[in-house]
């Protein structure tokens, strides 16, 4: 069986309100919910949160929080892997508190079904040119083989400058999935 991971997995969930619906074409990397992705074979989820643990990506916010998603994952039949990235820049104290909250939420709400791989913080100096190094891992919990191919496909390529992920998917060559490691994909 192929090992599939999704990039910005929660962007297939519903937007928080009308304002965030307007941002979704620029933030969306998935068009299926977490539950639908699981049904299609995804077993590795890349989640982004703000300090309130609301799922987000850039300027977009979801109606769901990390608590909601972990409760949902607790009903899955198989174990899944999760990475959590804190989307904004906060003080070290806030980051440490968030890491502890994230770890507790994942352990308690998922009933052991979600395995936390790492918690990271998005770098404040993120730019298109360094997209493949756009997060700083704060706490590493598991080692899971994932080459993060989706970030290196167009690393020094004009396609990286296209702001809408759906358009990027249409013009990016297809990759082969493998059972050796997780392959990170947009729009499963």
C-alpha positions as a Markdown table, in Angstrom:
| # | Residue | x | y | z |
|---|---|---|---|---|
| 1 | Unk | 0.0 | 0.0 | 0.0 |
| 2 | Unk | 1.3 | 3.5 | -0.9 |
| 3 | Unk | 2.1 | 5.8 | 2.0 |
| 4 | Unk | 0.3 | 9.1 | 1.4 |
| 5 | Unk | 0.7 | 12.3 | 3.4 |
| 6 | Unk | -1.2 | 15.6 | 2.7 |
| 7 | Unk | 0.3 | 19.1 | 2.8 |
| 8 | Unk | -1.8 | 21.6 | 4.8 |
| 9 | Unk | -4.3 | 18.8 | 5.4 |
| 10 | Unk | -7.0 | 20.9 | 7.1 |
| 11 | Unk | -7.5 | 23.3 | 4.2 |
| 12 | Unk | -10.2 | 21.0 | 2.9 |
| 13 | Unk | -12.3 | 21.8 | 5.9 |
| 14 | Unk | -14.9 | 24.6 | 5.8 |
| 15 | Unk | -13.8 | 28.2 | 6.3 |
| 16 | Unk | -14.5 | 29.9 | 9.6 |
| 17 | Unk | -16.7 | 32.6 | 8.0 |
| 18 | Unk | -17.3 | 34.6 | 4.8 |
| 19 | Unk | -14.1 | 36.6 | 5.1 |
| 20 | Unk | -12.0 | 33.5 | 5.3 |
| 21 | Unk | -13.8 | 32.0 | 2.3 |
| 22 | Unk | -12.3 | 34.9 | 0.2 |
| 23 | Unk | -8.8 | 33.8 | 1.2 |
| 24 | Unk | -9.4 | 30.0 | 0.6 |
| 25 | Unk | -8.4 | 30.0 | -3.2 |
| 26 | Unk | -4.9 | 31.2 | -2.1 |
| 27 | Unk | -4.5 | 29.0 | 0.9 |
| 28 | Unk | -6.3 | 25.8 | -0.1 |
| 29 | Unk | -4.0 | 22.8 | -0.7 |
| 30 | Unk | -6.8 | 20.1 | -0.2 |
| 31 | Unk | -10.4 | 19.9 | -1.4 |
| 32 | Unk | -11.3 | 17.0 | 0.9 |
| 33 | Unk | -11.9 | 17.0 | 4.6 |
| 34 | Unk | -9.6 | 15.2 | 7.0 |
| 35 | Unk | -12.1 | 12.3 | 7.2 |
| 36 | Unk | -12.4 | 12.0 | 3.4 |
| 37 | Unk | -8.6 | 12.1 | 3.1 |
| 38 | Unk | -8.4 | 9.2 | 5.6 |
| 39 | Unk | -11.0 | 7.3 | 3.6 |
| 40 | Unk | -8.8 | 7.7 | 0.5 |
| 41 | Unk | -5.8 | 6.3 | 2.2 |
| 42 | Unk | -4.0 | 9.3 | 3.8 |
| 43 | Unk | -2.2 | 8.3 | 7.0 |
| 44 | Unk | 0.0 | 11.4 | 7.6 |
| 45 | Unk | -1.5 | 14.8 | 8.2 |
| 46 | Unk | 0.3 | 18.2 | 8.1 |
| 47 | Unk | -1.8 | 20.6 | 10.3 |
| 48 | Unk | -1.3 | 24.3 | 10.9 |
| 49 | Unk | -2.6 | 26.1 | 14.0 |
| 50 | Unk | -2.7 | 29.6 | 15.5 |
| 51 | Unk | -2.3 | 30.3 | 19.2 |
| 52 | Unk | -6.0 | 29.4 | 19.9 |
| 53 | Unk | -5.3 | 26.0 | 18.2 |
| 54 | Unk | -7.7 | 26.9 | 15.3 |
| 55 | Unk | -6.6 | 25.2 | 12.1 |
| 56 | Unk | -5.3 | 27.8 | 9.6 |
| 57 | Unk | -3.0 | 28.4 | 6.7 |
| 58 | Unk | -1.7 | 31.9 | 6.0 |
| 59 | Unk | -4.7 | 34.3 | 6.2 |
| 60 | Unk | -7.3 | 31.4 | 6.0 |
| 61 | Unk | -8.9 | 29.9 | 9.1 |
| 62 | Unk | -11.1 | 26.8 | 9.5 |
| 63 | Unk | -14.3 | 26.4 | 11.5 |
| 64 | Unk | -12.5 | 23.4 | 13.2 |
| 65 | Unk | -9.9 | 23.4 | 15.9 |
| 66 | Unk | -7.1 | 20.9 | 16.6 |
| 67 | Unk | -9.4 | 19.5 | 19.4 |
| 68 | Unk | -12.1 | 18.8 | 16.8 |
| 69 | Unk | -9.8 | 17.1 | 14.4 |
| 70 | Unk | -8.1 | 15.0 | 17.1 |
| 71 | Unk | -11.5 | 13.9 | 18.3 |
| 72 | Unk | -12.3 | 12.9 | 14.7 |
| 73 | Unk | -9.0 | 11.0 | 14.4 |
| 74 | Unk | -9.8 | 9.1 | 17.6 |
| 75 | Unk | -12.6 | 7.4 | 15.7 |
| 76 | Unk | -10.2 | 6.2 | 12.9 |
| 77 | Unk | -9.6 | 2.5 | 12.7 |
| 78 | Unk | -5.8 | 2.8 | 12.0 |
| 79 | Unk | -3.1 | 4.9 | 13.5 |
| 80 | Unk | -2.1 | 8.1 | 11.7 |
| 81 | Unk | 0.9 | 10.5 | 11.9 |
| 82 | Unk | 0.5 | 14.2 | 12.5 |
| 83 | Unk | 2.8 | 17.2 | 12.3 |
| 84 | Unk | 1.7 | 20.5 | 13.7 |
| 85 | Unk | 3.1 | 23.8 | 12.6 |
| 86 | Unk | 2.4 | 27.0 | 14.6 |
| 87 | Unk | 1.6 | 29.5 | 11.9 |
| 88 | Unk | 2.5 | 32.8 | 13.6 |
| 89 | Unk | 5.4 | 34.2 | 15.5 |
| 90 | Unk | 5.0 | 34.2 | 19.2 |
| 91 | Unk | 7.2 | 34.6 | 22.3 |
| 92 | Unk | 9.2 | 31.6 | 23.5 |
| 93 | Unk | 6.9 | 31.3 | 26.5 |
| 94 | Unk | 3.8 | 31.2 | 24.3 |
| 95 | Unk | 5.5 | 28.7 | 22.0 |
| 96 | Unk | 6.4 | 26.4 | 24.9 |
| 97 | Unk | 2.9 | 26.6 | 26.3 |
| 98 | Unk | 1.4 | 25.8 | 22.9 |
| 99 | Unk | 3.7 | 22.8 | 22.4 |
| 100 | Unk | 2.5 | 21.4 | 25.7 |
| 101 | Unk | -1.2 | 22.1 | 24.8 |
| 102 | Unk | -0.8 | 20.5 | 21.4 |
| 103 | Unk | 0.8 | 17.4 | 22.8 |
| 104 | Unk | -1.9 | 17.0 | 25.4 |
| 105 | Unk | -4.7 | 17.6 | 22.9 |
| 106 | Unk | -3.3 | 15.0 | 20.5 |
| 107 | Unk | -2.7 | 12.4 | 23.2 |
| 108 | Unk | -6.1 | 12.8 | 24.9 |
| 109 | Unk | -8.5 | 13.6 | 22.1 |
| 110 | Unk | -7.2 | 11.1 | 19.5 |
| 111 | Unk | -7.2 | 8.3 | 22.1 |
| 112 | Unk | -3.7 | 7.3 | 20.9 |
| 113 | Unk | -4.7 | 7.0 | 17.2 |
| 114 | Unk | -2.7 | 10.1 | 16.2 |
| 115 | Unk | 1.1 | 9.9 | 16.6 |
| 116 | Unk | 2.8 | 13.3 | 16.8 |
| 117 | Unk | 5.9 | 13.4 | 14.6 |
| 118 | Unk | 6.9 | 17.0 | 15.4 |
| 119 | Unk | 5.8 | 20.5 | 16.3 |
| 120 | Unk | 7.3 | 23.3 | 14.3 |
| 121 | Unk | 6.9 | 27.1 | 14.0 |
| 122 | Unk | 6.7 | 28.8 | 10.6 |
| 123 | Unk | 9.7 | 31.0 | 10.1 |
| 124 | Unk | 8.9 | 34.7 | 10.2 |
| 125 | Unk | 11.3 | 35.3 | 7.3 |
| 126 | Unk | 9.6 | 32.8 | 5.1 |
| 127 | Unk | 9.9 | 33.5 | 1.4 |
| 128 | Unk | 9.2 | 31.8 | -1.9 |
| 129 | Unk | 13.0 | 31.2 | -2.4 |
| 130 | Unk | 13.3 | 29.2 | 0.8 |
| 131 | Unk | 10.0 | 27.4 | 0.8 |
| 132 | Unk | 11.7 | 24.1 | 1.3 |
| 133 | Unk | 13.0 | 25.3 | 4.7 |
| 134 | Unk | 9.9 | 27.3 | 5.7 |
| 135 | Unk | 9.5 | 25.8 | 9.2 |
| 136 | Unk | 11.7 | 25.5 | 12.2 |
| 137 | Unk | 11.2 | 22.2 | 14.1 |
| 138 | Unk | 10.8 | 23.0 | 17.8 |
| 139 | Unk | 10.1 | 19.5 | 19.2 |
| 140 | Unk | 10.8 | 16.2 | 17.5 |
| 141 | Unk | 8.8 | 13.2 | 18.8 |
| 142 | Unk | 9.1 | 10.4 | 16.1 |
| 143 | Unk | 11.2 | 9.7 | 13.1 |
| 144 | Unk | 9.0 | 9.0 | 10.0 |
| 145 | Unk | 10.6 | 8.7 | 6.6 |
| 146 | Unk | 9.1 | 11.6 | 4.5 |
| 147 | Unk | 11.1 | 13.3 | 1.8 |
| 148 | Unk | 8.7 | 16.3 | 1.5 |
| 149 | Unk | 8.9 | 16.1 | -2.3 |
| 150 | Unk | 6.1 | 18.6 | -2.8 |
| 151 | Unk | 8.4 | 21.4 | -1.7 |
| 152 | Unk | 11.3 | 20.6 | -3.9 |
| 153 | Unk | 9.4 | 20.0 | -7.2 |
| 154 | Unk | 9.5 | 23.6 | -8.2 |
| 155 | Unk | 12.2 | 24.9 | -5.9 |
| 156 | Unk | 14.1 | 26.9 | -8.5 |
| 157 | Unk | 11.3 | 27.0 | -11.0 |
| 158 | Unk | 8.9 | 29.6 | -12.2 |
| 159 | Unk | 5.9 | 27.5 | -11.0 |
| 160 | Unk | 6.8 | 28.2 | -7.4 |
| 161 | Unk | 5.7 | 31.8 | -7.9 |
| 162 | Unk | 2.1 | 30.9 | -8.8 |
| 163 | Unk | 0.0 | 31.9 | -5.8 |
| 164 | Unk | -2.9 | 29.4 | -6.2 |
| 165 | Unk | -2.0 | 25.8 | -5.3 |
| 166 | Unk | -4.7 | 24.3 | -7.5 |
| 167 | Unk | -3.1 | 25.9 | -10.6 |
| 168 | Unk | 0.3 | 24.7 | -9.4 |
| 169 | Unk | -1.0 | 21.2 | -9.2 |
| 170 | Unk | -2.3 | 21.3 | -12.8 |
| 171 | Unk | 1.1 | 22.2 | -14.2 |
| 172 | Unk | 3.3 | 20.1 | -12.0 |
| 173 | Unk | 4.3 | 16.7 | -13.2 |
| 174 | Unk | 2.8 | 13.7 | -11.4 |
| 175 | Unk | 4.9 | 11.7 | -9.0 |
| 176 | Unk | 4.9 | 8.0 | -8.2 |
| 177 | Unk | 3.6 | 7.0 | -4.8 |
| 178 | Unk | 5.6 | 4.4 | -2.9 |
| 179 | Unk | 5.3 | 2.1 | 0.1 |
| 180 | Unk | 8.9 | 2.9 | 1.2 |
| 181 | Unk | 8.1 | 6.4 | 2.6 |
| 182 | Unk | 5.3 | 8.9 | 2.9 |
| 183 | Unk | 4.9 | 11.1 | -0.1 |
| 184 | Unk | 3.4 | 14.6 | 0.7 |
| 185 | Unk | 0.7 | 15.6 | -1.9 |
| 186 | Unk | -1.6 | 18.5 | -2.5 |
| 187 | Unk | -5.2 | 17.8 | -3.6 |
| 188 | Unk | -5.4 | 14.1 | -3.0 |
